[in-house]
Amino acid sequence: MTTLSEAYRNAPVASHQITPLDFDSLDRVPESHIWSQSDEPQQNIQSQEPQELSIPVIDLTDPNALDLIGQACKTWGIFQVINHGVPLALIKKVESESRRLFGLPTDEKHKVLRSANGATGYGTARISPFFDKCMWHEGFTIMGSCVEDANVLWPHDYKNFCETMDAYQNEMKLLTHKLLHLMLQTLNLTQEEMNWAISAQDSQAALQLNSYPSCPNPSNAIGLAPHTDSLLLTVLHQGGANGLEIFVEGLGWSPVNPVDGAFVVNIGDLLHILSNATFQAVNHRAMVNQAKQRISVAYFHGPPVESVVAPSSSFENPCFRSMLVKEFISLKAKNFHKALSMIRK
């Protein structure tokens, strides 16, 4: 069985594009990380007038949760959930362990640097090669067990990190299955299509720990450049601080303000395809601030990479051609934002 990690091997990244800066040693933003204004609204760093939009916050215990989620997927492509069942103590522990990792000396973190054709470990965002400028960000990606990397970082004290990440991934798997079950009920899918998206057997996932260090001049920098996520859906812990923004056509960029105890849920490309573009794959970015480091934790859920992704058979006029999931992942890794348009009929 091909894994998600193996699917990325067909799109290697140059070694020099993987290594983050030593942000703690900087008192100014270097030229390599200064982003200028663009004529394209989606690429502008600073919105002229940031739009405060009412992105839905949905209580999963609400009897109307099914309808609310369906509407949010079709209108926004993003929403927040509360009363989701994930213990707050575990969320705080994951954030604490993430801070412990990113707080290590730079040379220690480089011991687990992601390889050129790898998908796990420490490094820059995988979207970095598609931009002329670098991002004010460092990340650590986990797919399955993190014992090997953690043992390198903490030879005598790695178990707590691994146990925390394992427990969190288990909770995320349960939550994503619950969310998908609700989301997909609004699409009139066949049972086979439901099983493809939700079944735990051979499903693929990645846990991404993100650090956005405090920035001397945040108006010139960006944490993560605009992008859509590649898999079915993403569940994000924001870390209680502003930074996430979404792009809304006709309005521009809008912040997704953190809600205590809530997770942000956003639609990925594969769910956009399955829904025949009924669900929106939201374009989003991460901004930085001068006051303090921001930590976020993203969980990406996807189907078996050897399976086929296509618009549901319930749609008479499919917008996209079918293809293997691993082929789409490779296409996105090589062509970034052009990938969806390349498979449109």
Phi, psi and omega per residue, in radians:
M1 nan 2.232 3.072
T2 -1.291 2.391 3.121
T3 -1.757 2.936 3.096
L4 -1.053 -0.712 3.126
S5 -1.047 -0.743 -3.138
E6 -1.191 -0.531 -3.124
A7 -1.145 -0.434 -3.133
Y8 -1.452 -0.192 -3.063
R9 -1.165 -0.355 3.140
N10 -1.364 -0.058 -3.133
A11 -2.304 1.191 -3.107
P12 -1.122 2.657 3.120
V13 -1.959 2.410 3.132
A14 -1.028 2.443 -3.043
S15 -0.962 -0.689 -3.086
H16 -1.220 -0.244 3.131
Q17 -1.630 0.045 -3.088
I18 -1.743 -0.524 -2.990
T19 -1.465 2.076 3.085
P20 -1.246 2.828 3.019
L21 -1.172 2.830 2.912
D22 -1.499 1.498 -2.990
F23 -1.080 -0.562 -3.096
D24 -1.146 -0.357 -3.090
S25 -1.551 -0.002 -3.015
L26 -1.821 2.429 3.024
D27 -1.995 0.084 3.059
R28 -2.622 2.869 3.103
V29 -1.495 2.063 -3.140
P30 -1.198 2.785 -3.108
E31 -0.946 -0.609 -3.109
S32 -1.097 -0.343 -3.073
H33 -2.012 0.147 3.126
I34 -1.567 2.088 3.135
W35 -1.744 2.235 3.121
S36 -1.610 2.909 3.101
Q37 -1.204 2.649 -3.096
S38 -2.164 2.704 3.038
D39 -1.266 -0.323 3.138
E40 -1.499 2.082 -3.112
P41 -0.942 -0.628 -3.099
Q42 -1.239 -0.316 -3.091
Q43 -1.745 -0.160 -3.126
N44 -1.150 2.378 3.118
I45 -1.263 -0.819 -3.099
Q46 -1.851 2.163 3.015
S47 -1.269 2.512 3.116
Q48 -1.082 -0.835 3.091
E49 -2.424 1.650 -3.112
P50 -0.910 2.300 -3.087
Q51 -1.579 2.203 3.067
E52 -1.612 1.830 -3.082
L53 -1.912 2.654 -3.107
S54 -1.564 1.355 3.094
I55 -1.180 2.292 -3.004
P56 -1.025 2.406 2.968
V57 -2.001 2.020 -2.977
I58 -2.005 2.234 3.073
D59 -1.479 2.066 -3.083
L60 -1.192 -0.212 3.065
T61 -1.607 -0.055 3.121
D62 -1.200 2.279 3.101
P63 -1.014 -0.403 -3.133
N64 -1.669 0.216 -3.058
A65 -1.003 -0.689 -3.122
L66 -1.020 -0.880 -3.126
D67 -1.153 -0.696 -3.118
L68 -1.137 -0.710 3.130
I69 -1.177 -0.760 3.120
G70 -1.032 -0.760 3.133
Q71 -1.151 -0.698 -3.139
A72 -1.134 -0.685 3.138
C73 -1.132 -0.677 -3.089
K74 -1.373 -0.580 -3.053
T75 -1.596 -0.751 -2.994
W76 -1.918 -0.722 -2.974
G77 1.402 0.128 -3.113
I78 -2.758 2.563 3.057
F79 -2.819 2.971 3.064
Q80 -2.005 2.584 3.135
V81 -2.138 2.434 3.025
I82 -2.126 2.927 -3.051
N83 0.899 0.862 -3.070
H84 -1.602 -0.202 3.068
G85 1.621 -0.095 3.121
V86 -1.477 2.177 -3.081
P87 -1.030 2.306 3.124
L88 -1.061 -0.633 -3.140
A89 -1.073 -0.653 3.118
L90 -1.207 -0.702 3.117
I91 -1.050 -0.786 3.132
K92 -1.135 -0.619 3.137
K93 -1.182 -0.698 3.092
V94 -1.089 -0.752 3.120
E95 -1.124 -0.716 3.124
S96 -1.106 -0.760 3.121
E97 -1.170 -0.577 3.084
S98 -1.138 -0.745 3.104
R99 -1.116 -0.643 3.104
R100 -1.083 -0.727 3.141
L101 -1.149 -0.907 -3.073
F102 -1.246 -0.287 3.096
G103 -1.428 -0.097 3.103
L104 -1.164 2.691 3.051
P105 -0.998 2.609 -3.083
T106 -0.964 -0.762 -3.101
D107 -1.158 -0.474 3.077
E108 -1.243 -0.770 3.130
K109 -1.112 -0.563 -3.135
H110 -1.182 -0.269 3.099
K111 -1.169 -0.377 3.138
V112 -2.074 0.566 3.126
L113 -1.083 2.385 3.114
R114 -1.061 2.401 3.121
S115 -1.319 2.900 -3.071
A116 -1.012 -0.658 3.138
N117 -1.950 0.357 -3.130
G118 -1.681 2.976 -3.123
A119 -2.174 -0.197 -3.089
T120 -2.061 2.821 3.125
G121 1.865 -2.922 -3.045
Y122 -1.571 2.509 3.076
G123 2.845 -2.982 3.093
T124 -1.362 3.039 3.081
A125 -1.203 2.543 -3.128
R126 -1.132 -0.331 3.137
I127 -1.440 -0.088 -3.052
S128 -0.922 -0.747 -3.083
P129 -1.085 -0.263 -3.102
F130 -1.508 0.026 -3.105
F131 -2.211 2.565 -3.134
D132 -1.262 -0.492 -3.114
K133 -1.888 2.735 -3.121
C134 -1.563 2.847 -3.078
M135 -1.874 2.628 -3.125
W136 -1.498 1.306 -2.939
H137 -2.791 2.569 2.927
E138 -2.393 2.539 -3.070
G139 -2.419 2.892 3.081
F140 -2.464 2.097 -3.047
T141 -1.864 2.333 3.130
I142 -2.129 2.287 3.002
M143 -2.247 1.793 -3.063
G144 1.433 -2.285 -3.100
S145 -1.367 2.464 3.094
C146 -1.939 0.250 -3.047
V147 -1.011 -0.764 -3.056
E148 -1.043 -0.870 3.136
D149 -1.208 -0.745 -3.104
A150 -1.100 -0.622 3.122
N151 -1.156 -0.519 3.073
V152 -1.256 -0.714 -3.096
L153 -1.289 -0.712 -3.097
W154 -2.333 1.371 -3.054
P155 -0.947 -0.544 -3.085
H156 -1.961 0.096 -3.036
D157 -2.645 0.829 -3.072
Y158 -1.754 -0.284 -3.001
K159 -1.108 -0.690 -3.103
N160 -1.100 -0.737 3.101
F161 -1.065 -0.855 -3.087
C162 -1.140 -0.771 -3.139
E163 -1.101 -0.676 3.116
T164 -1.128 -0.815 -3.122
M165 -1.180 -0.643 3.095
D166 -1.116 -0.789 -3.137
A167 -1.103 -0.698 -3.136
Y168 -1.171 -0.739 3.115
Q169 -1.092 -0.646 3.091
N170 -1.111 -0.750 3.112
E171 -1.147 -0.687 3.136
M172 -1.143 -0.656 3.121
K173 -1.082 -0.771 3.115
L174 -1.108 -0.757 -3.098
L175 -1.186 -0.744 -3.137
T176 -1.128 -0.635 3.099
H177 -1.155 -0.695 3.102
K178 -1.120 -0.781 -3.132
L179 -1.125 -0.796 -3.133
L180 -1.100 -0.664 3.121
H181 -1.036 -0.723 3.116
L182 -1.245 -0.797 -3.075
M183 -1.085 -0.750 -3.011
L184 -1.363 -0.320 3.091
Q185 -1.094 -0.383 -3.102
T186 -1.486 -0.013 -3.057
L187 -1.895 -0.022 -3.127
N188 0.995 0.788 3.139
L189 -1.326 2.771 2.984
T190 -1.293 2.852 3.114
Q191 -1.087 -0.633 3.122
E192 -1.105 -0.711 3.123
E193 -1.196 -0.657 3.078
M194 -1.093 -0.794 -3.134
N195 -1.084 -0.668 3.138
W196 -1.026 -0.744 -3.074
A197 -1.415 -0.571 -2.964
I198 -1.819 -0.552 -3.018
S199 -0.917 2.347 3.133
A200 -1.275 -0.403 -3.085
Q201 -1.196 2.109 3.092
D202 1.161 0.129 3.071
S203 -1.186 2.753 -3.060
Q204 -2.094 2.564 -3.132
A205 -2.642 2.767 3.061
A206 -2.461 2.461 3.059
L207 -1.924 2.146 -3.069
Q208 -2.026 2.033 3.038
L209 -1.621 2.233 -3.092
N210 -2.076 2.399 3.014
S211 -2.151 2.217 3.038
Y212 -2.017 1.632 -3.074
P213 -1.070 2.724 3.045
S214 -1.007 2.493 -2.991
C215 -2.096 2.289 -3.124
P216 -1.039 -0.573 3.141
N217 -2.481 1.399 -3.034
P218 -1.112 -0.347 -3.140
S219 -1.213 -0.273 3.138
N220 -1.843 -0.009 -3.018
A221 -2.195 2.922 3.087
I222 -2.479 2.499 -3.133
G223 -1.354 -0.991 3.013
L224 -2.318 2.284 -3.138
A225 -1.234 2.828 -3.115
P226 -0.991 2.381 -3.126
H227 -2.900 2.879 2.904
T228 -1.921 2.717 3.112
D229 -1.471 2.604 -2.949
S230 -1.483 -0.510 -2.979
L231 -1.566 -2.665 -3.075
L232 -1.327 -0.968 3.114
L233 -2.670 2.817 -3.125
T234 -2.172 2.384 3.026
V235 -2.012 2.097 -2.997
L236 -2.077 2.279 2.912
H237 -1.665 2.089 -3.034
Q238 -1.402 -0.255 -3.119
G239 1.381 0.276 3.044
G240 1.287 0.219 -3.106
A241 -2.291 2.582 3.096
N242 -1.183 2.700 3.124
G243 2.864 -0.685 3.135
L244 -1.282 2.323 3.072
E245 -2.357 2.584 3.069
I246 -2.063 2.686 3.118
F247 -1.755 2.231 3.125
V248 -2.047 2.122 -3.120
E249 -0.968 2.292 3.114
G250 1.521 -0.261 -3.113
L251 -2.082 -0.542 -3.118
G252 1.721 -2.657 -3.062
W253 -1.497 2.437 3.136
S254 -2.335 2.354 3.108
P255 -1.249 2.565 2.996
V256 -1.791 1.633 -3.030
N257 -1.196 2.330 -3.127
P258 -1.093 2.503 3.042
V259 -2.073 2.262 -3.093
D260 -0.917 2.217 3.062
G261 1.338 0.055 -3.072
A262 -1.702 2.685 2.940
F263 -1.878 2.522 2.977
V264 -1.543 2.333 3.106
V265 -2.092 2.187 3.094
N266 -2.302 2.606 -3.103
I267 -1.300 2.405 3.059
G268 -1.799 3.060 -3.071
D269 -1.016 -0.737 -3.074
L270 -1.138 -0.629 3.098
L271 -1.284 -0.565 3.028
H272 -1.056 -0.727 3.118
I273 -1.195 -0.871 -3.125
L274 -0.991 -0.660 -3.113
S275 -1.473 0.084 -3.129
N276 0.994 0.702 3.126
A277 1.241 0.226 3.044
T278 -1.228 -0.731 3.033
F279 -1.574 2.426 -3.065
Q280 -1.611 2.258 2.991
A281 -1.499 1.833 -2.943
V282 -1.371 2.361 3.058
N283 -1.406 2.197 -3.078
H284 -2.453 2.883 -3.135
R285 -2.598 2.957 3.102
A286 -2.176 2.240 3.114
M287 -1.752 2.903 -3.104
V288 -2.099 2.926 3.117
N289 -2.363 2.926 -3.089
Q290 -1.575 -0.377 -2.975
A291 -1.290 -0.780 -3.033
K292 -2.799 2.839 3.030
Q293 -1.136 2.506 3.046
R294 -2.062 2.345 3.102
I295 -1.949 2.359 2.970
S296 -2.341 2.772 -3.106
V297 -2.331 2.079 -3.099
A298 -2.000 2.378 3.066
Y299 -2.023 2.118 -3.122
F300 -1.849 2.211 -3.131
H301 -1.993 2.336 3.110
G302 -2.464 2.928 3.126
P303 -1.440 3.104 3.053
P304 -0.984 2.331 -3.043
V305 -1.280 -0.295 3.096
E306 -1.507 -0.065 -3.120
S307 -1.509 3.013 -3.101
V308 -1.763 2.332 3.012
V309 -1.847 2.366 -3.125
A310 -2.818 2.787 3.020
P311 -1.019 2.526 3.131
S312 -0.981 2.564 3.116
S313 -1.145 -0.187 3.123
S314 -1.287 -0.208 3.131
F315 -1.687 2.239 -3.090
E316 -1.262 -0.576 -3.083
N317 -2.136 1.493 -3.113
P318 -1.109 2.389 -3.130
C319 -1.482 -0.392 -3.026
F320 -2.170 2.637 3.019
R321 -1.456 2.708 -3.135
S322 -1.393 2.664 3.072
M323 -2.865 2.837 3.076
L324 -1.134 2.531 3.114
V325 -1.000 -0.762 -3.119
K326 -1.126 -0.525 3.091
E327 -1.218 -0.668 3.097
F328 -1.181 -0.733 3.117
I329 -1.013 -0.763 3.112
S330 -1.143 -0.719 3.116
L331 -1.079 -0.757 3.134
K332 -1.178 -0.690 -3.126
A333 -1.151 -0.441 -3.122
K334 -1.712 -0.468 -3.012
N335 -2.146 -0.063 3.031
F336 0.928 -2.141 -2.995
H337 -1.219 -0.175 3.120
K338 -1.459 -0.191 -2.984
A339 -1.019 -0.837 -3.101
L340 -1.101 -0.730 3.140
S341 -1.162 -0.471 -3.127
M342 -1.251 -0.368 3.138
I343 -1.900 0.132 3.059
R344 -1.233 2.495 3.107
K345 -1.403 nan nan
